Amino acid sequence: MGKNAEGTLKERLSALQAEQRRAERRRRVVMISASVVVAAGVAAAGTAFVLADRAGRSLDEVQAINVSSRVHTDKAVSYPQAPPVGGDHAPEWQNCGI
């Protein structure tokens, strides 16, 4: 091969490498853009779910509970509401497994 042919090969190789770098940059931009779109979609779906779950509820549903007794007891306690609010209770902390 002559010098001219060798120069042409180097130029072609350089051009191919430059095209590969451009293609890699395009792929990276597409992947990042797609990730952002998916993340935004998940966030929007989560927000819609939370807002839809709260729709139709109001503070009118909140009840005031008047608790007359708040003492420690070792006896079984039956609460008139769920979740239990106030009233007689065990003297130990609840073990939640944490």
Summary of the structure (lengths in Angstrom):
residues: 98
radius of gyration: 34.2
end to end distance: 75.5
largest distance: 103.6
contacts: 148
relative contact order: 0.06
helix: 56%
strand: 2%
